[in-house]
Amino acid sequence: MMPAPANIREAEQRVMQSMDQVRLGFGRMRVAGRAALTPRPSTLVIVTGVSGLLFFWLARRSRVQSTSAINNLGETAATSSFGLALAFIIRYGMRRFEKRLR
């Protein structure tokens, strides 16, 4: 048995209302985020610094210490490339994040 056209329209309207509510919710979330960070940019700096320290602490904690000098050389190279990649992400990511807040 086929649903009536009125029932189909009603279901489509509910879906559209739900999508609009989700879109408005994201907009409110964006505005609230801007309002929380705009008056005090020091909050952003503190959160970024704490997250960076936590990240490095957790990243170093999971490594296994090797006894071979050859293995240490490879780990040093991997660490420096990891540090460069992280510095690049932080530098350009923060610029993009600041532009989006404006």
GROMACS elastic network, one bead per residue, 0.5 to 0.9 nm:
[ bonds ]
;  ai    aj funct       b0    kb
    2     5     6  0.89288   500
    3     6     6  0.82479   500
    3     7     6  0.63573   500
    3     8     6  0.67841   500
    4     7     6  0.52513   500
    4     8     6  0.64780   500
    4     9     6  0.88404   500
    5     8     6  0.50170   500
    5     9     6  0.61855   500
    5    10     6  0.85482   500
    6     9     6  0.51311   500
    6    10     6  0.61186   500
    6    11     6  0.86407   500
    7    10     6  0.50321   500
    7    11     6  0.61725   500
    7    12     6  0.85934   500
    8    11     6  0.51496   500
    8    12     6  0.61684   500
    8    13     6  0.86130   500
    9    12     6  0.50436   500
    9    13     6  0.61101   500
    9    14     6  0.86585   500
   10    13     6  0.50986   500
   10    14     6  0.63195   500
   10    15     6  0.87661   500
   11    14     6  0.51205   500
   11    15     6  0.63444   500
   11    16     6  0.87279   500
   12    15     6  0.50787   500
   12    16     6  0.62026   500
   12    17     6  0.86045   500
   13    16     6  0.50254   500
   13    17     6  0.60557   500
   13    18     6  0.84694   500
   14    17     6  0.50668   500
   14    18     6  0.60736   500
   14    19     6  0.86005   500
   15    18     6  0.50599   500
   15    19     6  0.62035   500
   15    20     6  0.86336   500
   16    19     6  0.50634   500
   16    20     6  0.61542   500
   16    21     6  0.86062   500
   17    20     6  0.50268   500
   17    21     6  0.61329   500
   17    22     6  0.86347   500
   18    21     6  0.50792   500
   18    22     6  0.62641   500
   18    23     6  0.86553   500
   19    22     6  0.51194   500
   19    23     6  0.61919   500
   19    24     6  0.86166   500
   20    23     6  0.50426   500
   20    24     6  0.60883   500
   20    25     6  0.84585   500
   21    24     6  0.50650   500
   21    25     6  0.60028   500
   21    26     6  0.86634   500
   22    26     6  0.63176   500
   22    27     6  0.86562   500
   23    26     6  0.52408   500
   23    27     6  0.63139   500
   23    28     6  0.87579   500
   24    28     6  0.61554   500
   24    29     6  0.85299   500
   25    28     6  0.50924   500
   25    29     6  0.61227   500
   25    30     6  0.86351   500
   26    30     6  0.61631   500
   26    31     6  0.86328   500
   27    30     6  0.51212   500
   27    31     6  0.62569   500
   27    32     6  0.85934   500
   28    31     6  0.50819   500
   28    32     6  0.60411   500
   28    33     6  0.85219   500
   29    32     6  0.50698   500
   29    33     6  0.61170   500
   29    34     6  0.86316   500
   30    33     6  0.50930   500
   30    34     6  0.62388   500
   30    35     6  0.85953   500
   30   101     6  0.88013   500
   31    34     6  0.51147   500
   31    35     6  0.60891   500
   31    36     6  0.85602   500
   32    35     6  0.50049   500
   32    36     6  0.60771   500
   32    37     6  0.86650   500
   33    36     6  0.51129   500
   33    37     6  0.62435   500
   33    38     6  0.83739   500
   33   101     6  0.86434   500
   34    37     6  0.52487   500
   34    38     6  0.55959   500
   34    39     6  0.87096   500
   34   101     6  0.61487   500
   34   102     6  0.84600   500
   35    38     6  0.54378   500
   35    39     6  0.69156   500
   36    39     6  0.68370   500
   36    40     6  0.75264   500
   36    43     6  0.87565   500
   37    40     6  0.56225   500
   37    41     6  0.57772   500
   37    42     6  0.84091   500
   37    43     6  0.67363   500
   37    44     6  0.65215   500
   37   101     6  0.86238   500
   38    41     6  0.59881   500
   38   101     6  0.80485   500
   39    42     6  0.88828   500
   40    43     6  0.56305   500
   40    44     6  0.75734   500
   41    44     6  0.52415   500
   41    45     6  0.66244   500
   41    46     6  0.88271   500
   42    46     6  0.61104   500
   42    47     6  0.85509   500
   43    46     6  0.51091   500
   43    47     6  0.61159   500
   43    48     6  0.84863   500
   44    47     6  0.51899   500
   44    48     6  0.60284   500
   44    49     6  0.85041   500
   45    48     6  0.51190   500
   45    49     6  0.60410   500
   45    50     6  0.85628   500
   46    49     6  0.51283   500
   46    50     6  0.60871   500
   46    51     6  0.84657   500
   47    50     6  0.52374   500
   47    51     6  0.60195   500
   47    52     6  0.84634   500
   48    51     6  0.52075   500
   48    52     6  0.60523   500
   48    53     6  0.86371   500
   49    52     6  0.50956   500
   49    53     6  0.62012   500
   49    54     6  0.85557   500
   50    53     6  0.51672   500
   50    54     6  0.60736   500
   50    55     6  0.84699   500
   51    54     6  0.50309   500
   51    55     6  0.59599   500
   51    56     6  0.86056   500
   52    55     6  0.50290   500
   52    56     6  0.62128   500
   52    57     6  0.85035   500
   53    56     6  0.52347   500
   53    57     6  0.60492   500
   53    58     6  0.85820   500
   54    57     6  0.50389   500
   54    58     6  0.61125   500
   54    59     6  0.84517   500
   55    58     6  0.52460   500
   55    59     6  0.59760   500
   55    60     6  0.85664   500
   56    60     6  0.60272   500
   56    61     6  0.83621   500
   57    60     6  0.54309   500
   57    61     6  0.60945   500
   58    61     6  0.50674   500
   58    62     6  0.66098   500
   59    62     6  0.58628   500
   59    63     6  0.72674   500
   60    63     6  0.56889   500
   60    64     6  0.89535   500
   61    64     6  0.82843   500
   65    72     6  0.84279   500
   66    69     6  0.80943   500
   66    71     6  0.65789   500
   66    72     6  0.66659   500
   67    70     6  0.88721   500
   67    71     6  0.76326   500
   67    72     6  0.76353   500
   68    71     6  0.53155   500
   68    72     6  0.63762   500
   68    73     6  0.88750   500
   69    72     6  0.50340   500
   69    73     6  0.63409   500
   69    74     6  0.89331   500
   70    73     6  0.52217   500
   70    74     6  0.66533   500
   70    75     6  0.88956   500
   71    74     6  0.52289   500
   71    75     6  0.62998   500
   71    76     6  0.86639   500
   72    75     6  0.50569   500
   72    76     6  0.61000   500
   72    77     6  0.86965   500
   73    76     6  0.51399   500
   73    77     6  0.64102   500
   73    78     6  0.87260   500
   74    77     6  0.52115   500
   74    78     6  0.62026   500
   74    79     6  0.85586   500
   75    79     6  0.59604   500
   75    80     6  0.85724   500
   76    79     6  0.50486   500
   76    80     6  0.62181   500
   76    81     6  0.86566   500
   77    80     6  0.52568   500
   77    81     6  0.62430   500
   77    82     6  0.84845   500
   78    81     6  0.52417   500
   78    82     6  0.59979   500
   78    83     6  0.85213   500
   79    83     6  0.60577   500
   79    84     6  0.86173   500
   80    84     6  0.61743   500
   80    85     6  0.85924   500
   81    84     6  0.50497   500
   81    85     6  0.61511   500
   81    86     6  0.85337   500
   82    85     6  0.51548   500
   82    86     6  0.61167   500
   82    87     6  0.85641   500
   83    86     6  0.50739   500
   83    87     6  0.60418   500
   83    88     6  0.85513   500
   84    87     6  0.50803   500
   84    88     6  0.61588   500
   84    89     6  0.86382   500
   85    88     6  0.51359   500
   85    89     6  0.62403   500
   85    90     6  0.86623   500
   86    89     6  0.50951   500
   86    90     6  0.61109   500
   86    91     6  0.85083   500
   87    90     6  0.51636   500
   87    91     6  0.59901   500
   87    92     6  0.85664   500
   88    91     6  0.52216   500
   88    92     6  0.61250   500
   88    93     6  0.79276   500
   89    92     6  0.55816   500
   89    93     6  0.53762   500
   89    94     6  0.80722   500
   90    93     6  0.50845   500
   90    94     6  0.58359   500
   90    95     6  0.85311   500
   91    94     6  0.55784   500
   91    95     6  0.66215   500
   92    95     6  0.50972   500
   92    96     6  0.63223   500
   92    97     6  0.85470   500
   93    96     6  0.52012   500
   93    97     6  0.60267   500
   93    98     6  0.86020   500
   94    98     6  0.60594   500
   94    99     6  0.85522   500
   95    98     6  0.52121   500
   95    99     6  0.62896   500
   95   100     6  0.87490   500
   96    99     6  0.50687   500
   96   100     6  0.62483   500
   96   101     6  0.87340   500
   97   100     6  0.51926   500
   97   101     6  0.63841   500
   98   101     6  0.51493   500
   98   102     6  0.66423   500
   99   102     6  0.54006   500
